Amino acid sequence: MKRIRTLVTLAIIICLSIGTFYIYAAAEVKGYPKFYIKKEAGDDKEIRTLTLSAILSMGQFSEPVMISAEGSKYERELSFTEQLNSSFLVNDGLQVYRDKYHNFMRGKLMFL
């Protein structure tokens, strides 16, 4: 009986530890800042197509982010199926060539 009580207590402590970690991680993720590109001078149409790809690191967590004139979009905001598509930080101009020409850069790593 003592062995079962010890195992149950240990399982509860492990579950609470893991749960606390994920709750803390979820609370920290909500605090990601919003970025946007603001025009100070020049033509508005130049900014419309501009998109910056970056990785924001905060503590032990890092998150890919795309910054445009409309605002920032984090990878965590995508659906699960969209996250499976690994082209979040890949230049969209290259995606056009990959779609149009099937063998374009076949087998090359996109993050080098």
Secondary structure, 3 states (H helix, E strand, C coil): CHHHHHHHHHHHHHHHHHHHHHHHHHHHHCCCCCCCCCCCCCCHHHHHCCEEEEEEEECCEEEEEEEECCEEEEHHHCCHHHHHCCCCCCCHHHHHHHHHCCCCCCCCCCCC
